[in-house]
């Protein structure tokens, strides 16, 4: 079975409980739609999220989200700045960087940034003869590559995408709540609990 999981936002507790509930077996695969980090003020654990995702190994594919990109760029800027000048840098807006530096050394932080910057912006899969596209905010026809910001943040005025998606594909995106898509008359699945 394939599982698609949107925005985790530092919530390793809920993410771990989800993985425990799925109990990924040999035929299972997990797709994460970005925004692994930032936000979550009630129990943030960005290092736990990072290790939980890495522990999934080849059972998981992650696409980049805007928060992941922002964190990676800040890590690179911070550690690329001479130590005596780092105090002049603005603090990272969200809680991930500060929490991570308490537990991870510089080399691991830079490895995290490299990993985040290597994540694809869009991923294409074939499931039971159905072509699917996965991205954080919006997908595009694979023959029509868009700027990074399109996949990371979307375009709020793309009515055609929100109404019908990409012809010939089923798209999976995180970033926005499903109520946003329903305003445009788009269809989405509601999975019922057993």
VODRENPA-699574 format. One record per residue: x, y, z of N, C-alpha, C in turn; residue number from 1. Coordinates in pm, 1 decimal, always signed. Last residue first. Layout:
<nodes>
        n_X        n_Y        n_Z       ca_X       ca_Y       ca_Z        c_X        c_Y        c_Z   resi
          X          Y          Z          X          Y          Z          X          Y          Z    NUM
...
</nodes>
This chain:
<nodes>
        n_X        n_Y        n_Z       ca_X       ca_Y       ca_Z        c_X        c_Y        c_Z   resi
    -1150.6     +300.9     +994.4    -1211.6     +168.5    +1017.0    -1236.3     +147.2    +1163.7    194
    -1219.6     +619.1     +857.3    -1154.5     +533.6     +956.2    -1228.4     +402.3     +968.5    193
    -1216.7     +707.1     +513.6    -1291.2     +680.5     +636.1    -1209.6     +591.9     +728.7    192
    -1088.0     +964.1     +325.6    -1065.3     +827.3     +370.6    -1134.3     +807.7     +504.0    191
    -1193.8    +1138.0      +67.0    -1205.9    +1139.4     +212.4    -1196.2     +994.9     +256.0    190
    -1038.1    +1283.3     -212.6    -1084.2    +1165.1     -142.3    -1094.0    +1192.2       +6.2    189
    -1170.1    +1554.5     -403.7    -1063.7    +1491.4     -327.6    -1124.8    +1375.0     -249.9    188
    -1228.1    +1786.5     -664.8    -1266.5    +1664.9     -594.5    -1146.2    +1612.3     -518.6    187
    -1307.9    +2138.3     -677.9    -1223.7    +2021.6     -705.4    -1270.3    +1902.0     -624.0    186
    -1434.1    +2372.3     -625.1    -1514.1    +2266.9     -685.3    -1433.2    +2144.4     -722.9    185
    -1294.0    +2554.9     -487.5    -1283.0    +2561.8     -633.0    -1362.5    +2451.1     -701.6    184
    -1331.3    +2482.0     -229.3    -1387.5    +2610.5     -272.2    -1389.1    +2621.9     -423.4    183
    -1175.8    +2255.5     -204.0    -1319.8    +2237.3     -221.8    -1387.2    +2367.1     -264.8    182
     -923.3    +2359.7     -157.3     -950.4    +2297.0     -285.6    -1100.5    +2281.8     -309.7    181
     -960.1    +2452.0     +105.2     -919.1    +2545.6       +0.2     -952.7    +2488.2     -136.9    180
    -1010.1    +2223.7     +247.2    -1121.7    +2316.7     +229.5    -1089.0    +2420.1     +121.6    179
     -765.8    +2101.0     +270.1     -856.3    +2050.7     +167.2     -975.6    +2143.5     +146.8    178
     -506.0    +2347.7     +314.6     -608.3    +2257.7     +366.0     -703.0    +2215.9     +253.1    177
     -181.7    +2333.6     +163.5     -310.8    +2399.1     +185.7     -412.4    +2298.6     +237.1    176
      +50.3    +2152.9     +188.3      +58.3    +2298.7     +194.6      -73.0    +2368.3     +228.1    175
      +31.3    +1894.6      -44.8       +9.6    +1935.0      +93.7      -12.0    +2084.8      +95.1    174
     -103.0    +1700.2     -313.2      -30.3    +1816.2     -263.2      -61.8    +1835.9     -115.7    173
     -126.8    +1490.5     -583.6     -131.0    +1494.5     -438.0      -44.1    +1610.6     -392.6    172
     -309.7    +1432.1     -882.3     -211.8    +1510.2     -807.5     -236.3    +1499.4     -658.0    171
     -325.9    +1212.6    -1143.4     -386.4    +1243.9    -1015.1     -278.2    +1315.2     -935.9    170
     -322.4    +1287.7    -1496.2     -257.4    +1257.8    -1368.6     -353.4    +1281.0    -1252.0    169
     -445.4    +1380.3    -1723.1     -381.0    +1249.4    -1729.7     -315.2    +1205.1    -1600.3    168
     -394.3    +1720.2    -1657.8     -459.9    +1620.4    -1741.9     -377.3    +1491.5    -1747.9    167
     -385.7    +1824.4    -1331.7     -303.3    +1806.7    -1450.6     -363.5    +1693.0    -1532.2    166
     -675.9    +1989.2    -1197.1     -543.7    +1930.4    -1182.8     -468.1    +1926.9    -1314.5    165
     -926.0    +2114.2    -1197.0     -910.6    +1987.5    -1269.1     -772.4    +1925.3    -1260.7    164
     -935.0    +2329.4    -1012.3    -1058.4    +2268.5    -1061.5    -1034.7    +2130.6    -1121.9    163
     -673.9    +2404.0     -961.4     -759.6    +2369.5     -848.8     -890.5    +2303.5     -892.4    162
     -584.7    +2458.9    -1224.7     -523.3    +2352.7    -1145.1     -617.0    +2307.8    -1033.6    161
     -751.1    +2674.2    -1295.5     -754.8    +2549.5    -1373.1     -695.2    +2434.4    -1294.0    160
     -679.3    +2881.6    -1117.0     -810.4    +2817.4    -1107.9     -814.7    +2684.0    -1180.0    159
     -436.5    +3001.9     -981.7     -438.6    +2900.5    -1087.0     -568.4    +2818.5    -1077.1    158
     -379.1    +3187.5     -788.1     -477.1    +3224.9     -889.9     -484.7    +3122.1    -1003.5    157
     -180.0    +3101.9     -614.3     -316.6    +3112.3     -565.0     -421.3    +3141.7     -670.3    156
      +49.8    +2877.2     -679.8       +0.7    +3002.3     -737.4     -146.3    +3011.6     -702.9    155
     +301.1    +2735.3     -460.2     +181.7    +2736.1     -543.5     +153.0    +2872.5     -602.5    154
     +527.8    +2686.9     -310.2     +427.0    +2778.0     -255.9     +296.5    +2779.3     -335.6    153
     +679.0    +2483.9     -438.5     +692.2    +2505.9     -294.7     +578.5    +2588.2     -234.4    152
     +622.2    +2493.2     -707.9     +604.3    +2366.1     -637.9     +603.7    +2384.4     -486.0    151
     +681.0    +2767.1     -755.0     +552.7    +2710.3     -795.3     +523.7    +2583.1     -715.7    150
     +946.5    +2799.9     -685.3     +844.0    +2859.9     -599.9     +704.6    +2804.5     -631.2    149
    +1091.3    +2687.0     -901.0    +1083.8    +2619.4     -771.0     +967.8    +2669.5     -686.0    148
     +910.8    +2716.9    -1213.1    +1008.4    +2765.3    -1115.9     +986.2    +2694.7     -981.9    147
     +821.2    +2412.4    -1397.3     +796.5    +2547.7    -1345.0     +912.8    +2590.9    -1254.8    146
     +817.2    +2214.2    -1686.3     +879.9    +2245.2    -1557.8     +859.3    +2391.8    -1521.1    145
     +637.7    +2037.9    -1855.0     +630.1    +2183.1    -1839.6     +685.1    +2222.3    -1702.3    144
     +628.3    +1767.9    -1848.8     +695.8    +1826.7    -1965.0     +699.4    +1979.4    -1957.4    143
     +476.5    +1711.5    -1622.3     +620.2    +1685.3    -1618.9     +697.2    +1741.7    -1738.3    142
     +252.4    +1959.2    -1525.4     +278.8    +1857.9    -1626.7     +430.3    +1835.8    -1629.0    141
     +282.6    +2011.1    -1171.1     +274.9    +2060.3    -1308.7     +295.1    +1942.8    -1402.8    140
     +138.2    +2073.3     -846.3     +207.9    +1990.7     -944.1     +197.5    +2057.1    -1081.1    139
     +187.7    +2259.0     -544.8     +120.1    +2239.3     -672.7     +204.9    +2148.9     -760.5    138
     +307.2    +2205.0     -289.9     +197.9    +2301.4     -305.6     +119.0    +2280.8     -433.7    137
     +465.2    +1957.9     -302.2     +420.6    +2020.4     -177.7     +298.4    +2109.6     -198.7    136
     +368.1    +1677.1     -505.0     +445.6    +1798.0     -480.0     +391.7    +1862.3     -353.6    135
     +322.5    +1407.4     -719.4     +326.4    +1451.6     -581.0     +416.1    +1573.9     -571.3    134
     +117.1    +1250.8     -955.6     +219.8    +1351.4     -929.8     +208.8    +1394.5     -784.3    133
      +47.4     +942.1    -1116.9      +27.3    +1034.5    -1006.4     +146.3    +1128.3     -994.5    132
     -129.3     +734.2    -1332.4      -13.7     +822.2    -1316.7      -45.9     +926.5    -1210.0    131
     -237.0     +410.6    -1292.7     -275.3     +550.1    -1273.0     -149.1     +632.3    -1250.0    130
     -168.8     +142.0    -1297.0     -191.8     +209.7    -1425.4     -242.7     +352.9    -1412.5    129
     -109.5     +108.6    -1017.7     -220.8      +39.7    -1084.5     -263.4     +111.7    -1212.3    128
      +72.4     +391.8    -1013.9       +8.2     +297.1     -923.4     -112.1     +238.1     -994.3    127
     +360.4     +562.2    -1070.0     +255.2     +488.9    -1139.7     +201.6     +384.7    -1042.7    126
     +477.0     +894.2     -991.7     +469.2     +749.7     -968.6     +355.6     +691.7    -1052.4    125
     +691.0    +1171.8     -963.0     +590.0    +1103.1    -1043.8     +594.9     +953.6    -1013.8    124
     +738.6    +1462.1     -776.3     +772.3    +1321.4     -792.6     +657.7    +1253.9     -866.8    123
     +898.2    +1774.4     -731.5     +781.8    +1698.9     -778.1     +828.1    +1555.7     -802.9    122
    +1132.1    +1847.9     -617.8    +1018.6    +1939.2     -602.7     +888.4    +1870.8     -642.6    121
    +1347.6    +1624.6     -431.3    +1278.8    +1668.5     -553.4    +1165.0    +1763.7     -521.0    120
    +1617.7    +1723.5     -218.4    +1484.4    +1664.8     -234.2    +1420.3    +1713.0     -364.1    119
    +1851.4    +1854.4     -168.1    +1854.1    +1750.3     -272.1    +1716.4    +1689.7     -300.4    118
    +1808.8    +2016.8      +45.4    +1823.4    +2081.6      -84.8    +1829.7    +1981.1     -199.6    117
    +1808.9    +1824.8     +250.6    +1686.0    +1898.6     +219.2    +1693.0    +1962.1      +80.4    116
    +2080.2    +1747.0     +243.1    +1973.6    +1649.9     +215.6    +1845.3    +1721.4     +174.9    115
    +2206.0    +1985.6     +316.3    +2234.9    +1924.0     +186.2    +2124.9    +1826.5     +146.8    114
    +2100.4    +2015.9     +575.2    +2073.5    +2117.0     +472.2    +2097.4    +2058.5     +333.3    113
    +2210.7    +1787.1     +698.4    +2065.1    +1803.5     +689.6    +2030.7    +1903.0     +579.0    112
    +2479.5    +1856.7     +684.0    +2433.0    +1736.6     +612.9    +2281.3    +1741.2     +596.0    111
    +2476.2    +2076.1     +854.2    +2507.4    +2096.9     +712.7    +2465.5    +1976.1     +628.5    110
    +2417.9    +1943.3    +1093.1    +2326.9    +2046.7    +1043.9    +2350.5    +2071.1     +894.7    109
    +2642.1    +1783.3    +1116.2    +2511.4    +1719.5    +1096.5    +2407.8    +1819.5    +1046.5    108
    +2837.9    +1980.2    +1156.1    +2849.4    +1887.2    +1042.5    +2715.3    +1819.9    +1012.8    107
    +2748.6    +2106.6    +1399.1    +2751.9    +2177.5    +1271.6    +2755.1    +2082.6    +1151.7    106
    +2547.0    +1871.9    +1592.7    +2665.6    +1953.8    +1565.5    +2659.6    +2012.8    +1424.7    105
    +2227.3    +1883.1    +1746.3    +2307.8    +1841.1    +1632.4    +2430.0    +1930.6    +1615.7    104
    +2093.4    +1993.3    +1964.3    +2117.6    +1848.3    +1961.5    +2210.0    +1801.2    +1849.5    103
    +2066.5    +2262.2    +1936.1    +2087.5    +2212.5    +2072.3    +2125.1    +2064.2    +2072.9    102
    +1999.1    +2297.2    +1674.0    +2138.0    +2326.4    +1712.2    +2168.0    +2283.8    +1855.6    101
    +1723.6    +2240.2    +1678.8    +1817.3    +2144.4    +1619.1    +1960.8    +2170.1    +1662.1    100
    +1610.7    +2467.4    +1796.8    +1594.9    +2336.2    +1860.0    +1696.4    +2235.2    +1806.4     99
    +1683.6    +2665.5    +1607.0    +1730.0    +2673.4    +1746.1    +1721.1    +2537.8    +1815.5     98
    +1546.6    +2566.1    +1375.8    +1691.5    +2586.1    +1378.3    +1744.8    +2586.4    +1521.2     97
    +1264.2    +2555.1    +1444.8    +1344.0    +2438.0    +1408.8    +1493.3    +2457.5    +1426.8     96
    +1097.3    +2778.0    +1491.6    +1167.6    +2716.7    +1603.4    +1265.3    +2604.3    +1565.9     95
    +1128.8    +3056.7    +1254.5    +1059.3    +2944.6    +1318.4    +1149.9    +2876.4    +1420.4     94
    +1315.9    +3254.3    +1173.3    +1181.0    +3292.4    +1215.7    +1108.8    +3181.9    +1293.3     93
    +1642.5    +3280.4    +1290.5    +1550.8    +3205.9    +1204.6    +1410.4    +3223.6    +1260.4     92
    +1758.7    +3613.9    +1348.4    +1726.0    +3479.8    +1397.5    +1632.6    +3412.2    +1298.1     91
    +1981.2    +3780.4    +1126.5    +1850.2    +3772.1    +1192.1    +1825.9    +3628.0    +1237.6     90
    +2325.9    +3814.0    +1213.8    +2223.0    +3753.3    +1129.1    +2088.5    +3759.2    +1200.7     89
    +2500.5    +3897.1    +1401.7    +2434.3    +4000.9    +1323.1    +2327.5    +3945.4    +1230.1     88
    +2614.2    +3671.2    +1499.8    +2522.9    +3744.7    +1589.0    +2445.6    +3852.7    +1514.0     87
    +2797.8    +3594.1    +1307.4    +2668.1    +3525.5    +1313.4    +2566.7    +3598.6    +1399.5     86
    +3049.4    +3695.1    +1314.1    +2947.0    +3776.5    +1247.1    +2807.2    +3714.5    +1255.1     85
    +3211.5    +3506.6    +1428.4    +3200.1    +3635.4    +1497.2    +3092.2    +3724.5    +1436.2     84
    +3197.6    +3296.4    +1237.4    +3135.5    +3282.8    +1369.1    +3115.8    +3417.3    +1439.9     83
    +3107.8    +3379.1     +904.6    +3212.2    +3369.4    +1007.7    +3146.8    +3376.6    +1145.5     82
    +2861.9    +3186.4     +743.3    +2900.2    +3317.0     +797.2    +3006.1    +3295.7     +905.0     81
    +2778.9    +2938.4     +690.8    +2865.0    +2999.6     +590.2    +2912.7    +3138.1     +631.2     80
    +2600.0    +2882.2     +888.3    +2731.7    +2818.9     +897.8    +2828.6    +2868.3     +790.8     79
    +2387.7    +3051.8     +790.0    +2441.8    +3062.4     +926.3    +2583.3    +3005.5     +933.0     78
    +2335.6    +2960.2     +528.6    +2377.3    +3098.2     +552.3    +2445.9    +3111.0     +688.0     77
    +2264.6    +2691.0     +578.5    +2380.5    +2722.1     +493.2    +2430.4    +2865.3     +517.5     76
    +2036.0    +2736.8     +737.2    +2149.7    +2658.9     +789.1    +2275.1    +2691.7     +709.2     75
    +1873.5    +2872.0     +551.7    +1921.8    +2941.3     +671.9    +2041.8    +2868.7     +732.0     74
    +1828.2    +2671.5     +363.0    +1897.2    +2794.0     +321.4    +1951.0    +2870.7     +442.0     73
    +1688.4    +2487.1     +522.4    +1815.5    +2450.2     +459.9    +1895.0    +2574.2     +420.4     72
    +1457.2    +2638.3     +587.7    +1546.6    +2590.7     +691.9    +1684.0    +2558.0     +633.9     71
    +1343.8    +2677.0     +332.2    +1384.8    +2791.6     +412.9    +1485.2    +2750.3     +520.7     70
    +1292.1    +2409.4     +257.7    +1385.2    +2490.5     +179.7    +1435.7    +2608.5     +262.3     69
    +1101.5    +2341.6     +449.5    +1224.9    +2264.2     +439.1    +1331.8    +2344.9     +365.8     68
     +898.9    +2521.5     +389.1     +966.2    +2531.3     +518.6    +1097.6    +2453.4     +518.4     67
     +822.3    +2431.6     +130.2     +878.3    +2565.8     +149.1     +951.9    +2578.5     +282.1     66
     +934.0    +2092.4      +71.2     +833.0    +2191.3     +105.0     +899.9    +2326.2     +128.1     65
    +1025.7    +1825.2     -146.5    +1060.0    +1945.8      -72.2     +938.2    +2033.7      -47.8     64
     +928.6    +1487.8      -84.9     +941.6    +1601.9     -175.6     +962.4    +1726.1      -89.1     63
    +1059.9    +1173.6       -2.0    +1018.9    +1304.4      +48.2    +1032.5    +1404.8      -65.1     62
     +985.4     +833.5      +25.6    +1032.3     +941.7      -61.0     +975.1    +1071.6       -6.4     61
    +1061.4     +522.3     +183.8    +1004.0     +657.1     +189.7    +1068.6     +748.6      +86.0     60
    +1200.8     +299.0     +220.2    +1054.4     +280.9     +223.1     +983.3     +415.0     +211.4     59
    +1470.2     +329.2     +254.5    +1420.2     +317.6     +116.7    +1271.6     +285.5     +109.5     58
    +1424.5     +487.5     +565.4    +1516.9     +445.3     +460.9    +1454.3     +441.5     +323.2     57
    +1309.3     +541.4     +802.4    +1225.0     +475.5     +702.3    +1307.7     +428.5     +582.4     56
    +1500.4     +687.5     +935.5    +1481.6     +547.8     +975.5    +1393.7     +471.7     +876.7     55
    +1463.1     +942.4     +832.6    +1580.8     +866.4     +791.0    +1566.1     +718.0     +823.7     54
    +1228.8    +1005.1     +975.4    +1224.9     +996.4     +829.5    +1343.5     +915.3     +779.5     53
    +1330.1    +1006.2    +1236.3    +1219.4     +916.2    +1200.5    +1210.2     +896.9    +1049.9     52
    +1521.5    +1209.8    +1223.9    +1564.9    +1071.4    +1246.3    +1455.2     +971.5    +1210.7     51
    +1345.7    +1430.8    +1177.3    +1455.9    +1400.2    +1085.7    +1499.3    +1254.2    +1100.5     50
    +1184.0    +1420.7    +1406.9    +1124.9    +1406.5    +1273.4    +1232.3    +1362.4    +1174.5     49
    +1380.3    +1468.6    +1603.9    +1305.5    +1342.0    +1603.2    +1241.7    +1316.1    +1467.8     48
    +1445.8    +1727.5    +1536.7    +1548.6    +1623.5    +1526.5    +1481.9    +1486.3    +1523.2     47
    +1204.5    +1863.9    +1589.6    +1253.7    +1853.9    +1453.0    +1361.4    +1747.4    +1435.4     46
     +970.8    +1866.4    +1781.0    +1086.0    +1776.3    +1785.1    +1140.3    +1759.0    +1643.7     45
     +738.8    +2046.2    +1979.0     +824.1    +2040.6    +1860.1     +945.0    +1948.9    +1879.5     44
     +477.4    +2064.1    +2102.0     +568.7    +1953.9    +2129.5     +667.0    +1939.9    +2013.1     43
     +353.7    +2311.3    +2045.5     +316.1    +2238.6    +2166.4     +406.8    +2121.1    +2198.7     42
     +421.6    +2432.7    +1806.0     +469.3    +2494.9    +1928.9     +441.7    +2411.3    +2053.5     41
     +467.7    +2392.0    +1492.4     +441.2    +2301.5    +1605.1     +499.3    +2356.5    +1735.1     40
     +718.5    +2539.9    +1280.1     +589.6    +2547.4    +1348.9     +582.0    +2449.6    +1466.0     39
     +953.7    +2320.3    +1110.0     +897.2    +2450.0    +1150.9     +757.6    +2433.7    +1213.1     38
     +950.9    +2038.9     +871.7     +999.5    +2121.6     +981.6     +920.7    +2251.5     +999.1     37
     +845.4    +1915.3     +655.4     +877.0    +1830.6     +769.7     +900.5    +1917.4     +893.5     36
     +740.0    +2006.8     +406.0     +717.6    +2076.0     +532.5     +731.0    +1981.1     +650.3     35
     +650.3    +1715.6     +201.3     +723.9    +1834.2     +241.7     +673.2    +1898.7     +368.6     34
     +496.7    +1481.6     +170.3     +476.0    +1596.0      +81.8     +539.2    +1725.9     +131.9     33
     +616.5    +1156.8     +158.6     +598.9    +1274.7     +243.5     +598.6    +1398.3     +154.8     32
     +509.2     +834.2     +110.0     +547.4     +956.5      +40.3     +516.8    +1074.1     +132.7     31
     +590.1     +501.4     +174.2     +540.3     +626.3     +230.1     +597.1     +743.6     +149.8     30
     +482.8     +170.2     +108.3     +571.9     +280.8      +75.5     +508.0     +410.0     +123.2     29
     +472.0     -189.5     +145.7     +425.6      -54.7     +177.6     +531.2      +49.8     +142.7     28
     +557.7     -445.7     +128.0     +483.5     -393.4      +13.0     +438.7     -248.5      +32.2     27
     +676.2     -498.9     +373.9     +758.3     -507.9     +253.0     +689.2     -447.4     +130.9     26
     +517.8     -254.1     +589.2     +569.7     -385.7     +556.7     +645.4     -382.4     +425.8     25
     +477.4      -11.7     +835.4     +513.7      -39.2     +696.3     +577.7     -176.9     +678.3     24
     +262.9      +60.5    +1033.4     +353.4      -54.2    +1041.8     +398.7      -96.3     +901.5     23
      +64.7     +249.5    +1073.4      +82.3     +192.3     +939.7     +160.5      +62.3     +947.0     22
     +108.8     +305.1    +1344.2      -22.2     +254.9    +1301.0      -13.9     +189.4    +1162.7     21
     +368.1     +401.2    +1336.8     +338.5     +282.8    +1418.2     +204.2     +221.0    +1376.3     20
     +326.2     +626.5    +1182.3     +411.6     +520.2    +1130.3     +386.9     +390.3    +1207.0     19
     +164.8     +771.4    +1364.3     +114.1     +735.4    +1231.7     +194.8     +619.8    +1174.3     18
     +340.5     +807.0    +1576.7     +218.1     +728.6    +1599.0     +156.4     +685.3    +1465.2     17
     +527.4     +970.5    +1448.9     +567.7     +837.4    +1496.5     +446.3     +748.7    +1521.2     16
     +367.9    +1198.3    +1406.2     +425.0    +1126.8    +1292.8     +466.0     +985.0    +1333.9     15
     +312.7    +1277.6    +1668.9     +202.8    +1233.4    +1582.2     +254.6    +1155.3    +1461.9     14
     +583.5    +1329.6    +1747.4     +495.0    +1243.0    +1824.6     +382.6    +1189.5    +1735.8     13
     +689.1    +1516.2    +1572.1     +738.2    +1378.6    +1566.3     +649.0    +1282.5    +1643.5     12
     +616.9    +1775.8    +1426.5     +537.6    +1697.1    +1521.0     +576.3    +1549.2    +1511.5     11
     +734.2    +1946.6    +1239.1     +803.3    +1921.6    +1366.9     +728.5    +1831.7    +1464.2     10
     +544.7    +1927.4    +1007.2     +572.2    +2047.7    +1087.0     +621.1    +2016.8    +1228.8      9
     +428.0    +1763.8     +816.1     +449.4    +1710.4     +951.4     +475.8    +1824.3    +1049.7      8
     +236.8    +1776.3     +529.0     +302.3    +1858.2     +631.3     +308.2    +1797.8     +772.9      7
     +100.3    +1459.3     +420.3     +137.3    +1600.5     +403.7     +206.4    +1653.7     +529.7      6
     +159.7    +1143.3     +297.8     +148.4    +1218.9     +422.7     +190.8    +1363.7     +397.6      5
      +40.3     +859.1     +151.5      +83.2     +995.0     +121.8      +53.9    +1080.3     +245.2      4
     +121.7     +522.6     +101.9      +67.4     +621.6     +194.0     +125.0     +757.6     +158.1      3
      +47.0     +226.1      -68.9     +116.0     +354.7      -70.7      +44.1     +450.8      +23.3      2
      +84.7     -116.5       +0.0       +0.0       +0.0       +0.0      +89.5     +123.1       +0.0      1
</nodes>
